[in-house]
Amino acid sequence: MPEFICDHCGTSFQAEPTESGTIVCTSCGAAFPVASADIPLPAGTRVAGFEIIRHLASGGMGNVYVGKQLSMERTVALKILNPRLIDEANVGRFLEEARNTAKFQNPHVVSVIDAGVSETGLYYIAMQYVEGETLEALLGRGRTFTEDEALMTALTVAGALKTIWNKFQMFHKDIKPGNIMLTPDNDAMILDMGIAQSRGASVLINGQVEGSPYYMSPEQARGDVLSWSTDLYSLGATIYQMVTGVFPYDAPTLEGILLKHNSAPFPEPEVRAPNIYVSPQLTALLRRMMGKAPADRFASWEEFIEAARHILTCYWELNGSPVSKTRRRMILGTSSSPALPPVVVQRPSSTLRFAFFGMIIFLLAAALTGGTFLYLAAKKNSSNASAYLHPVRKMLSSPHPDMAAIDSYVKKSEKYFDKFGVAPSVKRDFAELRKRVEEYKSAALREEAVINALDTFVANKLQESDAEATLGNNALNKDAGKAKAHYLAAARHLQEAKDKINAAQFTVAANVRRANMLRQRVNVAAETIHRTLRQNHFIRSPGRPAVPPPAREAKAAPGPAPGKGKASPSVAALPSQPPKEKEKEDRKLQEQKRLAGIRAHYDKLLSEEKNRIRILLIVEDPLRKFGEKNPVFAPFPQKNDAPVLKTLNAEHQKWLDSMEDVTGQAREIWNMLYDSRRTFSGYSFTVPKTGNNMLLGTIIRDEVVLHYKDSPNERIPFSGLHPLEWKAFVKYAAGKKGKKDALAPYFLLTADFMEAGNTKNPFILQELPKLRDAYYRFLSGEKFHGVDEKLRIPPEEALQRHGGNPAFAPYREKILQMIRSQNPTTPKGKK
């Protein structure tokens, strides 16, 4: 069955033409006429002394087959021009490609065996068949290359292009991963050398610029006159993708990509691929290879090869070489045999004096030469050693340093600092850096145990505080004194947690951040308890006087005038409170208690409503919760507009508005991905069932359509992809569309709480612990009013998804009990 590539979604598929002469894509349903498809020839077809074995690939000019040369009984690659393209211009260009390739006799360029036209009118080129895979195929499966692998490939390709330029003044013009093949021995071969062009020739073919946009030099994109330097730029873009796994420049449109090549600054690898480490030496090399103007790049292939060999030599000295000595000498251009010493012809001197002075001059010259050599060697060793300090400093300064990688890097670097001539200051810097690494490792080990214990302690105190607060709410309408005691006990638990957090000291950045998050959770809970105490008049509100105002002085009782008998006291005794006043005070106190009970009961109803909304925003189907009319925010049926509840209603409405804003931001991410078609095509995913890497072709509604070569298409829902891969894709898509600010709300409402915590949004930071605790309580079996228990995910899945979050620790045992209850063990002695 013939194979086609859909012009609409880019998917490779197999299909038979319909009776009306059309081909229908099995992925997106697009139809196109069979006349526009280049149908490969079947196996067994003979073309001018060659027999087709199988179809290999399709290109812009025709098809490539694996064939057999019948006369020589050898396997060849047979390229056949599409019959629909046969005209004078295309045939001339096709045969010119064969003649160009035949010129270049190089072991790293695929050679031409024969070319011509068959008896049936098919134009063909028979070429050397090379076993292997192109870099494009390897990168398409998600592979990235180490720096030495990329440099070895670059040196091999550059060596072949250097020879062709020096001998013929010609260049390739389309260097890219699809035109570089790696053999089973990891040797590089250049394909499509027939499209090479002479210096000064027009870059336009049929009025259009030819080349591959992701790797095209700025001058090629503009249609300027080209030279060998355009291949250097394209090779730099290819090596960039090999080590990072991403294109140097990307944009939604072809014009956008070419514009970035022409004017955008060099794409720093640590920005384009933050999870991949690229050494400063290789980054500097790539930056110079991809200079915007030819004058900004290397002056010749020889200069580039020398610079690349130096970086490769340093890399192998630090990390060891995985290749044989013979191949290493071939790549680095060193001789396999030691150089012979110079032959010294000693001429007899006429006098002993001339011989003596000649010996003195010879010794001085030798000493000067040896001293110069030692100085240069020492300077070089010192410079190279200093260059290896920067990566360790950079890794140590990151928010989440990988101590295993840092330790391995330091150990491999040690031998380099023991070389001759390394400056003492460089050695001291390395010793101090190594000491910092050891101190950091020791601190990390100590603090890991402390932060884990602190996390568990705070979680337990929060649970105890919640239990006391619940008892206080239940007792509020019955016994105010008992309710106050429970609230104060809850406050004490939170104060103990706060004191424990303040007493702990951390130096590792990740532990400091975790401690701050714990402190924030405790502060939020404490504020809630104190607000309840103030609303019920159990404690004094801020600004209220500490003591009641003093009683007014009583008027003096009438008595004898001064000097006439005994004087009366200046202040009379206060009369006792009349019964009516006391009764009025009692009624006022009872009314205050009644209103406090009403507020507490209504506050509890609002808390239950908030928890209902929090849980539904996580467990509801994305199409419902991210829709324009979110049913989660339905009107509160028990809303009470009594004046005494005005403050509580205002606070609840403010919370609702903020939560709707968060949902709106998360909706932006969902709408960006949902039914986005080919917006993000080319991204690599792993198929969960098979473990194979496939490329994203299109997104139809909430499903991704993956394709790869001859494999059948895979349609997988968003929820069926690996969580870590999906999270990385969401970040990639948000960065591409400029929506990084909406990531935290999206992760919050998809239960990725650790990612959601990486934000500066104050509402999300305040809401995150409450939403997370409500959701974890729901997962551990607690029932919530208005939430269907069928929405609860299985306990095994809950443990797998959230078991790595430290905040999940208090709920782990309940989840395990649910799993045990579902899978009871059989008692001994019973079947």
JOQUI-V205921 format. One line per field, one symbol per residue. ss: DSSP state (2 for helix, 1 for strand, 0 for the rest). psi: psi as a letter, one per 40 degrees, with the letter a starting at -180 (. if undefined). A space follows every 10 residues. Layout:
ss: ???
psi: ???
This chain:
ss: 0011100000 0111000000 0111000000 1112220000 0000011001 1111111100 0111111110 0001111111 1022200222 2222222222 2220000010 0111111000 0011111100 0011222222 0000002222 2222222222 2222222201 1000002221 1100000111 0022201100 0001100110 0022200222 2200000022 2222222222 2222000000 0002222222 2220000022 2200000002 2222222220 0002220000 2222222222 2222222220 0000222222 2200000000 0000000000 0222222222 2222222222 2222222222 2222222222 2222222000 0022222222 2222222000 0002222222 2222222222 2222222222 2222222222 2222222222 2222200002 2222222222 2222222222 2220000022 2222222222 2222222222 2222200000 0000000000 0000000000 0000000000 0000000022 2222222222 2222222222 2222222222 2222222220 0222200000 2220000000 0022222222 2222222222 2222222222 2220001000 0001110000 0011111111 0011111100 1111111222 0022222222 2222222002 2222222220 0022220000 0222222222 2222222220 0000000022 2000222222 2200022222 2222222222 2200000000 0
psi: hiiihhedee hhihiiiide fihhhedeei iiiddehghi iiiehhhfei hhdihdiiad eaihihahhd defihihhhh hhdeehiddd dddddddddd dddggheehh ihdiiahide ehhihhihhh haiidddddd eeiiiidddd dddddddddd dddddddefi idefhideeh ihidefhhhh ifeeeiiihe ihehhfeihi ihdeehiddd defihiaddd dddddddddd ddddeiidii ididdddddd ddeiihhhde ddgdehhhid dddddddddf ididdeaidi dddddddddd ddddddddei heiidddddd defiieiiii iihhhhhhid iddddddddd dddddddddd dddddddddd dddddddedd ddddddeidg hgdddddddd ddedddeeih ehiddddddd dddddddddd dddddddddd dddddddddd dddddddddd ddddededhd dddddddddd dddddddddd dddhhidhdd dddddddddd dddddddddd dddddefdih ihehidiiii iiiiihiiai ihegahiiid hihhiihidd dddddddddd dddddddddd dddddddddd ddddddddei hddddeidgh edfiihdfhh fideeddddd dddddddddd dddddddddd dddhfebedf ieihihhddd eihiihdihh bfiihiihbe iiihhhidee ihdddddddd ddddddeffd deddddddee fgddddegie hddddddddd ddddddddde eiihhehhee ehiidddddd dedehdeede eddddddddd ddgiihiiei .
